[in-house]
Amino acid sequence: METLPRLSERRPVSGQPVPHHQRRVRAQAAPGDRRSGQIGGCLGRSRGGFTTKIHLAADGRCRPLSLHLTPGHYGNGPQLQPVLQQVSVPRIGAGRPRTSPGHVLADKAYTSRENRRHLRRRGISHTILERLDQQRHRQNRGSQGGRPAGFDPEGYKKRNTVERAINGLKGFRAVATRYEKRAYSYRGAVTLAALIIWLRT
């Protein structure tokens, strides 16, 4: 019998835009969706056109652990905390579910001070690539710029697991191209695809 992963494994985090099929759906500027807790219809214009962005955390076997939807033009960085807050892995036997991963891997879109501060506050070690502009800004400030953030190049190579998890979700046509009008319907389709991936592995 397959057991759920322990949260001591590394958790890659990423966000990926999904194109929207425009023929069936009209954008709605709803303030929020009560049923899903998401932002409006989760539709927005980005480089890829009219899109919805899927933010997710995955375990070391490329299985999604938590999902969060935003409009396509929303940034990735502010979504780190909502994604991690949804992680909940039941323990084998009695006890509350584990909600804190042992380590987080994320790309440079998540390298804000607020995200690093949040991870340190929760006692979660992390490997996040620092952006070049942040490095230059820190160096220009001299001794007041602080020390550089720790970075493990070998550990960072495992971040590809979240990209493979997203590719696994995009293998489902209903996820790769959004046809649903409402955000909660699309979230249901993505959740169903994630469940199928869990059952297959």
C-alpha positions in Angstrom: 0.0 0.0 0.0 1.3 3.4 -0.9 1.9 5.8 2.0 1.9 9.6 1.8 5.3 11.3 1.6 7.0 12.7 4.7 7.4 16.4 4.7 11.1 16.1 5.3 11.5 15.7 1.6 12.3 18.8 -0.5 9.3 20.7 -1.8 9.7 22.5 -5.1 7.3 25.4 -5.7 6.4 26.9 -9.0 3.7 28.8 -11.0 2.7 28.1 -14.6 0.3 29.9 -16.9 -2.4 27.9 -18.7 -4.0 29.3 -21.9 -7.7 29.9 -21.9 -10.1 28.9 -24.6 -11.7 32.2 -25.3 -14.6 31.1 -27.5 -16.7 29.7 -24.6 -15.9 32.1 -21.7 -16.2 35.8 -21.2 -14.0 37.5 -18.5 -15.8 38.6 -15.4 -14.4 41.1 -13.0 -15.9 39.4 -9.9 -14.3 40.4 -6.6 -14.0 36.8 -5.4 -15.4 33.3 -5.7 -16.9 32.1 -2.4 -16.8 28.5 -3.3 -13.1 28.2 -4.1 -11.6 31.1 -2.2 -9.9 32.2 -5.5 -9.6 35.6 -7.0 -12.6 36.3 -9.3 -12.6 34.0 -12.4 -8.8 33.7 -12.2 -8.5 35.0 -15.8 -6.0 37.7 -16.8 -3.8 38.9 -19.7 -0.2 37.9 -19.7 2.5 37.2 -22.3 0.7 34.0 -23.2 -2.6 35.7 -23.8 -5.7 35.2 -21.8 -4.5 32.8 -19.1 -4.9 31.3 -15.6 -1.8 30.6 -13.6 -1.5 27.4 -11.5 0.8 27.7 -8.5 1.7 24.4 -6.9 4.0 22.5 -4.5 5.1 19.0 -5.4 6.9 16.2 -3.5 10.1 14.5 -4.7 8.0 12.1 -6.9 6.4 14.9 -8.9 3.1 14.6 -7.2 1.1 17.8 -6.5 0.6 18.6 -2.8 -1.2 21.9 -3.0 -2.8 24.1 -5.7 -3.5 27.7 -5.9 -5.0 29.6 -8.9 -4.5 33.2 -9.9 -5.1 35.3 -13.0 -2.3 35.1 -15.6 -0.9 38.5 -14.9 -0.3 37.9 -11.2 3.2 37.5 -10.0 4.6 34.3 -8.6 6.4 35.6 -5.5 3.3 36.6 -3.4 1.8 33.2 -4.0 4.4 31.2 -2.1 2.7 31.6 1.3 -0.8 30.6 0.1 0.7 27.5 -1.6 2.6 26.4 1.5 -0.4 27.1 3.8 -2.4 24.5 1.9 0.2 21.7 2.3 -1.2 19.0 4.6 0.2 15.5 4.7 -1.6 13.0 7.0 0.7 11.0 9.4 0.7 7.2 9.4 -1.3 6.4 12.5 -2.5 9.0 15.0 -1.5 12.7 15.0 -2.2 15.9 13.2 -1.2 16.3 9.6 2.3 17.6 8.8 2.1 21.1 7.4 5.8 22.2 7.4 8.1 20.8 4.7 11.7 20.1 5.7 13.1 22.0 2.8 11.7 24.3 0.0 13.2 24.6 -3.5 12.0 27.6 -5.6 13.2 29.6 -8.5 14.2 33.3 -8.5 10.6 34.5 -8.9 10.2 33.7 -5.2 13.3 35.3 -3.9 11.7 38.3 -2.1 12.8 39.2 1.4 9.3 38.7 2.6 9.3 35.1 1.4 12.7 34.3 2.9 11.6 35.9 6.2 8.4 33.8 6.2 10.3 30.6 5.7 12.9 31.4 8.4 10.0 32.3 10.8 8.5 28.9 10.2 11.9 27.1 10.5 11.9 25.9 6.9 15.2 25.7 5.2 15.2 26.8 1.6 17.2 27.0 -1.6 16.1 29.9 -3.7 18.1 31.5 -6.5 18.9 35.2 -5.9 18.1 37.6 -8.7 21.0 39.5 -10.3 19.4 42.9 -9.4 19.2 41.9 -5.8 22.8 40.9 -5.8 23.9 44.2 -7.3 21.7 46.2 -4.9 23.2 44.3 -1.9 26.8 44.8 -3.2 26.2 48.5 -3.8 25.2 49.0 -0.2 28.5 47.6 0.9 28.7 46.3 4.5 25.1 47.4 5.1 23.8 45.2 2.3 24.0 42.1 4.5 25.4 38.7 3.7 24.4 36.8 0.5 21.6 34.3 0.9 22.8 30.7 1.2 22.5 28.7 -2.0 23.1 25.0 -2.7 23.7 24.4 -6.5 23.5 20.7 -6.2 20.3 20.7 -4.3 18.8 23.3 -6.7 19.1 20.8 -9.5 16.2 18.8 -7.9 13.8 21.8 -8.6 13.0 20.2 -11.9 10.6 17.9 -10.1 8.0 20.7 -9.9 8.3 21.3 -13.7 7.8 17.6 -14.3 4.7 17.8 -12.0 3.3 20.6 -14.0 4.0 18.7 -17.3 2.1 15.8 -15.8 -0.9 18.0 -15.1 -0.7 19.4 -18.6 -1.0 15.9 -20.0 -4.7 16.3 -19.2 -6.4 18.4 -21.9 -8.9 20.0 -19.5 -5.9 21.3 -17.5 -3.6 22.3 -20.4 -6.3 24.5 -22.0 -9.0 25.9 -19.7 -12.6 25.6 -21.0 -14.4 26.3 -17.7 -16.1 29.6 -17.1 -15.8 29.6 -13.3 -12.6 29.3 -11.3 -14.0 26.6 -9.0 -14.9 24.4 -11.9 -11.4 24.7 -13.3 -9.8 24.1 -9.9 -11.9 20.9 -9.7 -10.5 19.7 -13.0 -7.0 20.4 -11.9 -7.6 18.7 -8.5 -9.1 15.6 -10.3 -6.0 15.5 -12.6 -3.8 15.6 -9.5 -5.7 12.8 -7.8 -5.3 10.6 -11.0 -1.5 11.3 -10.8 -1.5 10.2 -7.2 -3.4 7.0 -8.0 -1.1 6.2 -10.8 2.0 6.5 -8.7 
